[in-house]
Amino acid sequence: MLIPVSFLAIRLSRSFIHPVVFTSHGPQMTGSQFFTFCVSFAAMLGLFATLYSVELAGKRIDAHLRDLRELLT
């Protein structure tokens, strides 16, 4: 029941809340804003890579522990 209301609200508020920043003419922001965006984007990619490697390390440790438990039993 709320889906049509949400859909309509998003369509009506598009021009007020969500400006188009990246167009075919490039980014529509000042140089300092674009620099801040690039630094933030690089930081988020770094955070993703770190969290992903921690997750994979945890999975490898779990696999090693499982192998060790099988050897003990």
C-alpha positions in Angstrom: 0.0 0.0 0.0 2.9 2.4 0.7 4.8 1.5 -2.4 2.8 3.8 -4.8 3.1 6.7 -2.2 6.9 6.1 -2.0 7.2 5.9 -5.7 5.3 9.2 -6.2 7.2 11.0 -3.4 10.5 10.0 -5.0 9.4 11.2 -8.4 8.1 14.5 -7.1 11.2 15.2 -5.0 13.8 14.3 -7.6 14.5 17.8 -8.7 14.6 19.2 -5.1 16.7 16.6 -3.3 18.7 14.7 -5.9 20.7 17.0 -8.2 22.4 15.5 -11.2 26.1 15.8 -10.4 27.8 13.6 -13.1 26.6 14.4 -16.6 28.1 13.8 -20.1 29.9 17.1 -19.7 31.8 15.9 -16.6 31.2 16.5 -12.9 29.0 19.5 -12.0 30.9 20.6 -8.9 33.7 22.9 -8.0 37.3 21.8 -7.9 37.4 21.5 -4.1 34.2 19.6 -4.0 35.5 17.2 -6.6 38.7 16.7 -4.7 36.8 16.0 -1.6 34.7 13.5 -3.5 37.8 11.7 -4.9 39.5 11.5 -1.4 36.3 10.2 0.1 35.8 7.7 -2.7 39.4 6.5 -2.3 38.9 6.2 1.5 35.7 4.1 1.0 37.5 1.8 -1.5 40.3 1.4 1.0 37.8 0.6 3.8 36.1 -1.9 1.5 39.4 -3.6 0.6 40.4 -3.8 4.3 37.1 -5.2 5.5 37.1 -7.7 2.6 40.6 -8.9 3.4 39.7 -9.3 7.1 36.6 -11.3 6.1 38.7 -13.6 3.9 41.3 -14.0 6.6 38.6 -15.1 9.1 37.3 -17.6 6.6 40.8 -19.0 6.1 41.3 -19.3 9.9 37.9 -21.1 10.2 39.0 -23.6 7.4 42.3 -24.2 9.2 40.6 -24.8 12.5 38.2 -27.2 10.9 41.1 -29.1 9.4 42.9 -29.2 12.7 39.7 -30.5 14.5 39.4 -33.3 11.9 43.0 -34.3 12.5 42.4 -34.5 16.3 39.3 -36.7 16.0 
